[in-house]
């Protein structure tokens, strides 16, 4: 018992208690101030990703302002195309709404016959469904708030672009500021910054390419099968694939339900679409651990935990940003001795195994 008390460090225990309280308070601040902090975080990550491109343009003597302007134009054009495709597709879905409601009604009558649910033929499908599930208020609430959501998205996009522009403009002077602010710790802080930029850029770049290939495969294959709005489903798969594991499952479930709605009662196309989704998702379960675990060194369990935490804080955007934010936390903890256990807990098996030889080498050098 005495040995236990001898090995107990009250200072470290107090530190971790204070750190836990700070984490709770920081979570509350991040959630309450999300309208400002979230756009800034997205802008910082975009700046990390685009900064290597700006450095490459600097080598060919392209002025920094023109480089940033080109990147901003590319981002705005991409967002505009994405928004136009979704808007036109939504208008087409609204135009074809009676057809989809009839299909919904056929499927609902079939399910109602199996489970002996009541169905009033004089009411529309949605009136019957709302009567069964009680979702009228839910739909009404989100219909009213749709305009507010659209306005918030547009204002957040403007903030993201502005933040990103100023971050990129300040990037060339940032090292000078660090040297002036932290004279003795400049090397460590520079190393932290370089590691964050390297690993976040590596992860987002690889994830972008795989998500893009995934979306193209979905769009092309669904087009040849005859699924309506194939481009939209490809875009949704591209976007949701940035959420590890859960995103591709959610997108696949939505596509499968729409395929059932469109091709009912023909089972052939639906089975083919579901088979493509399952094959792609199985491939992603092989590739995702390689991208996430090997490149950024995060445990799959910690990725799922971070998805729930960041999803609670920032919603869908938080789930997309969960892995990059966890990578940043891990890198910062690696370079703070007292926080190193947190970095080890966040890390994957490969990162822990890679760390052991380095520690053994350091110990051998200190003994000599």
Secondary structure, DSSP 8 states (H G I E B T S, - for coil): -HHHHHH--HHHHHHHHHHHHHHHHHHHHHHHTHHHHHHHHHHHHHHHHHHHHHHHHHHTT--HHHHHHHHHHHHHHHHHHHHHHHHHHHHHHHHTHHHHHHHHHHHHHHHHHHHT----TTS-HHHHHHHHH--HHHHHHHHHTHHHHHHHHHHHHHHHHHHHHHHHHHHHHHHHHHHHH-SSSHHHHHHHHHHHHHHHHHHHHHHHHHHHHHHHHHHHHHHHHT-TTHHHHHHHHHHHTTSTTHHHHHHHHHHHHHHHHHHTT-HHHHHHHHHHHHHHHHHHHHHHHIIIIIHH-B-HHHHHHHHHHHHHHHHHHHHHHHHHHHHHHHHHHHTSGGGHHHHHHHB-HHHHHHHHHHHHHHHHHHH-
